[in-house]
Amino acid sequence: MRQFNYSLIKDQKWDSELLGIVAAVYREAGKQEMYLKQRPQELEKLVEIAKIQSTEASNAIEGIVTTSTRIRQLVAEKTTPKNRNEQEIAGYRDVLGIIHESGNFLFYYTPFDKIRDHLLKRF
């Protein structure tokens, strides 16, 4: 595994691009926290809408279709699948749920990773 000596950073000159990335990270993190505290119900509703739209669009690409009402019911787990297409939709819903629940650990590439990569390229 590659080791990184962070003590070298303190003597490093920081270019404006990198400082801009750091500033953007803190600015956006602050906005996210503010929205999470001020409007949690609206954000949850947006997540639910996104899940329904993602499920419908992704399954349509694969030729898996049903009515919009059935998709909403399946995503909300208010009904059981009636056929193979609906079983596929329910499976997609389950995987999408895992991704949302584990979002901090799966496929995660943050602006901090950009900073790390930028620094590693310099050494």
Disulfide bonds with the S-S distance in Angstrom:
none
